[in-house]
Amino acid sequence: MKFVAVYANWADFVFNKDYNLPTLQEVEQHIEEEEGLLKESLVLKK
């Protein structure tokens, strides 16, 4: 039997009750400025 270890840096803090999700307008602006959602800056700025 083989096991594979997966390490990920999940942004699970976005599920906290006091976390403010960005608006759709903020997400759209971020996509336009950063050319995608791959950068963590949108999540980390909140």
HELIX and SHEET records of a PDB file:
HELIX    1   1 ASP A   12  PHE A   15  5                                   4    
HELIX    2   2 LEU A   24  GLU A   34  1                                  11    
HELIX    3   3 SER A   41  LEU A   44  1                                   4    
END                                                                             
